[in-house]
Amino acid sequence: MKNKSQYRITAVAMIISMVILALLALGASGKVKLSYTAEVTVKNGAVEGEGRQAIYLKSPGETCSFSVSAKTDSTLKSEVTFYKNASLTDAYTTVQATADKSVTENVNVTGDSLFVTVQQSLAEGGKLPDGVYTVDYDIKVAGNKGVGRILLMVLLMIVVLVLFLMILFSEEDKERQVSKKQIRLRRKAYMNAFYTLVMLVLSFTLLSASVEQFPFTMYQAGIISIITAATVFFMTADSADAYPGIRRKRGSLIMIFGIVAAVNLFVAIFQLFLNKSSDITPTGNGVLGDWIVNLVIAVCFFAMTMEMLMKNAREDGRAAAGRSRRYAQKEDEDYESVPVRRPRKAKPIEEEYGYDEDVDL
């Protein structure tokens, strides 16, 4: 397959993926859904304990409607209450959860948080044998995100798509100006980064499916996977001299990467020790907080900075060794070019006097 065909296939795949993601995001915009199963213990004809669970949800808009349904024994009733804050004192509305879906009217919501409590109790006059019962809840909140946010989301997705297409075709033009060895080294760097990304995404996926309290949000898992794979790509490409432009700008990159590492490390420490609050989302508990993202970014940029510094040190060492060899070789050449005066060889007596001459002894 020719290079043009490969780049066209990649560009088409990127466009199709971005369009699908945009349509899914638009379809899900302004909706929050939570489905879970609660276990309720009945003992001595009553629900044991308070029989109440508290749930946190992100508000999908300034005006919301609430939809609730529950599947269980009809004798076991549930009340779902939506509160304004964690104090659970000021409620928006209370909905009886039954097998039939109950939908409320639109309610004005202040802030970005919704605190939901689910209370189980026995219906008046109802009796249940002692035991543990399950209740399957389906809670939905529909709100208006606003046209502005939707347009901003679409605009950001278009910008990301255009940026990646520009990088893709710019890479195609550069491949015509470099050697085949550099192209092979670049492909090796891409391969290493791709395998790193796949393994991280697979690890996060398996953890989210097997660990009951998954500590990462989708945002955290995605950013950590991308920044780690990009770090592997940069370090592999720079160590192999796959991109000559990095060498020319290495001093500036070292300074910029060092600043980024220091800033993210400061933010991570600040969030970890001073800012204790963190948002809890249905796609992950997020108990670690976003400081984990800043910490990973700091470590990755610090690793890239150290790699470039060591690369500079190695190159300076090789350059110094080369200069020493050239200087020693030049001294040898200069020494060999100087004429050597050898002592005059004495003539034999036969040549100096000859046998035909009379010699006074």
Salt bridges, closest charged atoms under 4 A:
ASP90 OD2 - LYS84 NZ 3.22
GLU171 OE2 - ARG186 NH1 3.20
GLU172 OE2 - ARG176 NH2 3.72
ASP173 OD1 - ARG176 NH1 3.86
ASP238 OD1 - ARG250 NH2 2.97
ASP241 OD2 - ARG247 NH2 3.11
ASP241 OD1 - LYS311 NZ 3.32
ASP279 OD2 - LYS58 NZ 3.78
GLU315 OE2 - ARG247 NE 3.66
GLU315 OE1 - ARG250 NH1 3.20
ASP334 OD2 - LYS330 NZ 3.27
